[in-house]
């Protein structure tokens, strides 16, 4: 398939950056991007009607990624951030072949966790889809040889966060259940392998204690995006405050409230059909 070409023009620097996720979790990455690149307009798409991606086939995930990316391409974005570990693992290679613009993905931070760990035992909390992916297997092969990696699939946790249930008893019970095997194996470093999970980081820290280091990759993704845009001379030179547009197809009545709660301020939210 021939790449879908972005129109090239001299106003490209002012075009928005597209950020996409299976749901609201990628807002954790969006915050890092906005903090590092405050003058860049952003469009965030939450494909919440189809969340989570972790229980879908690779082909289903690809089709959802293409559908969302096509929408963002139509909005004239100059770069795409796939703020979802599962989507990155399943679809980013095909997306890069299909679209002619910079595409930044996610991956569980096995390498920095291996460096940070003092006892050589690291835990990974992620969706089942991420843990079963070839990309994750390659990460372990590259960076997990000299450490013991204990993985835990977190079934149901994404759905709790999608509903805005960040501090409920049910969410706490799930986190206790999923952190327990990692602690039992002696993990002194835990990787948050899903962009939803930083929103329950405080609960995780309460459960695992101060002696365990928690690592996520949002800041690293923002830096990689900045590097790619700088490389292509596509950074926005404007000093005007940037606009942030949220788009969601969530069927939940409280969807807008959840987005504003996670973003931490009032938000401009559009419904995606």
N, C-alpha and C positions, 0 to 999 in steps of 0.2 A: 504494500500500500504506500502511495506517495505521501510524504509529510503534508500536514495541513499548514500552509504558510501563513505567517503573520504579516500583515501589511507593513512595509517599511516606510517611515516618513520622519521628518525632522522634529516632530513633536512626540516621538516615541518615549522620550525621557519622562514625559508627564503622564503617560498611560499608567493605569493601576496595576498592582500586583494581585494575582489571584491566589487564594489560599483555600484548599479544599480538604474535607475530612468526611468520614462516614457519619459524623454527627457533630456535637459541640466540643468534643475533646480538643480539636485543633486550635481552639481559642487560646489554649495554654501556649501554643507556638506563636499565634498571632500577637500575643502580648509581647513576646520577646522581639518579634519583627518590628512592631510599632515603637518599642522602646529604643531600638537601635537605629531605625530609619523613620523618625517621626514625621518627615515631610513626604513620605510615599503614600499615595492613595491605595487603599486595600479593599478588596472584595472577598468576603469569606462566605463559602457555601457549605452549609451543614446538610448532608444527605441523610437526615435523621429518619426519614420514612423507610430507609433500607438498612438502618443500623441494627445490630453491629455487623461489620463485614467479616468478623472472625469465624462465623459459622457458615459462610458461603463458599461456594466453589471458586477456584481461581478464575474461571470463565465469567461467572456472575460478577465478580469484583471488577474485572476488566471492563465489562460492559457498563457498570455504574461509573467507573472512572472516566470512560470515554464520554458518557452522557454529561457528566458535570464539567469536564474539561471543555467540551464543545460549547456549553453555555458560557463559560468564562472566556473562551476565545472570541465568542461573539461580542463580549464586552470590551474587546481590544486590550486584554491584559498583555503586559510585556514579559511576564515571567509567571510560572506556576509553582506553588509549593504544595506538595502532597503531604499534608500534615497528619499522616496516618501510617503507622508501621505496617499494618496488614495490607493496605492498598499499595504501599511502596513495594513490598515483597512480591505481590501478585502481578502488578501492572506497570511499574515505572519503566521497565525496558521497552514495552510495547508503546507506551505513551511517548517516550523519547524518539522512537522510530516514526511515530504518527504526526507529532507536532514539532514545528520548527521554531522553538523558543526555549529558553533555559527552564529546566524542570528540576526542582530540588526535592529530594525525598528524605525519609526518616529511616533510621535503623537503631535497634537497641544498642545502648552504649557499652558494649562488652569490652572494647579496648580501654576506654578510660576507667572502667570499673576494675579491670585486671590490674591497671597501674595503681589505682587508689587502695586496693585491698591489701591489708597487712598480713592476713593469714592465708591468702590464696583461695578463699572460698567466697564466691559471689552468687547472689540470687537474682533471678530475673522474673519479674511479674509481667505477664503479657497475655494477649488473647491466644487462644489455641491456634488460630490461623497463622499468627506470627511465629509461634514456636515450631510449627510444622513446616515452615517455608524453607525453600532451598537457600534463600538469602541468610536466614538465621544459622542454618547448618554451616554455611561458608564463613560466617563471623566466628563461630566456635572453632572452626578449623584454623582460621587465621590468628585469632587472638586468645582462644581458650585453652591452648595446649598446656600452658604452665600453671593453670588454675583449675579448681574444681567449680563447675557451673551447675547450680541447682535451679531448675526451671519450675514455674508454677503457672498453669493456665487459670485465668480468673473469670470463670463463667458467671455471667450475670452482673458483673461490676460495671461494665459500660452502660447497661440499661439503667442502673441506679443513678449514674451521673447524668445520663440523658434526661431523667425525670427531675434532676435538681436535688436528689436525695444525697447530700454530701455528708450529713451528720446524723443520719437516722440509725436506730439500733440494728436494722437489717444490714445496712452498709458496713457498720462496725463489725458485725458478726462475720460477714463475708471476708473482710480484711483480716480479721483474726484467724479465720480458717486458712486463708491463702498465705499469710506470713508465717504461720506456725511451722510448716515443713522447712522453710528456709532457715529459720532460727534454730530448728532442731539439728540441722546439718552444720551449724556454726557460721553461717554467712555473716561477714562483717561489712559487706557492701551490697546494696540492693539496687538493681536497675529498674526504672519505671519504663517498661517496654511498650507502653500505649500512651498516646497523647491525652487520653481522658484522665489518667491516673494522677498527674500533678494536682488535680483539683481535690484529691483526698490525701495529699501528701502529709498534712498535719496529723490526720488520723493514723497514717502509717507510721509516722515518727513516734507518736504516742505508744503504739503497739510494740515497735522494735527497739525503742530506747535510743538515747543519744550516742551510744557507742557504735551504732550502725550508720554508715554513710549512705545517703540516698542520692541517686544520679538520674537525671533526665537530660534530654538532648535538645530542648527548645532553643537555648542560647547558641549552641553550635550550628543549628540550622539557620538561624538568623544571620550569623556571621558568614556562612557559606553563600547565602543569598546575596548579601552585600558584596562579597567578593566577585560573584558571577556578574552582577550588574555593573560593578566598577570595571571589570575586565572588558565589558562590551560598551562602556561609556553610556550606560543607560540609567544611571542614578539621577533622580529628580533634583535639579538645581534650585527649585523653588524653596523659599523660606516660609511659605504660607502653611498654616495648619492643614494637615491632610484629612481627607474624608475617609471614613470607614463604613462600608456598606455590608450588612449581614443579609444573607439569603438562606432561607430554610424551607424544606418541604415537610417538616415535622407534623404529624397528625395530632400531637398533644396540645391541649388547650393552653397549657402553661408554657409553651415553647418560647414565646417572646420574653417572658419573665425569667426563664432559665438562662437564656442568652445574656440578658442584661445583668443578671446576678453573677455569671461567670466572667463577663467582661468587666464588671465593676463600675459601670456607669450607664446612663441612658444610651440606647443604640438605635440606629436607623435600620429597621428590619423589613425585608421584603419577602413575601411568600412566593415560593417556587412551585409551579404546577408541573 
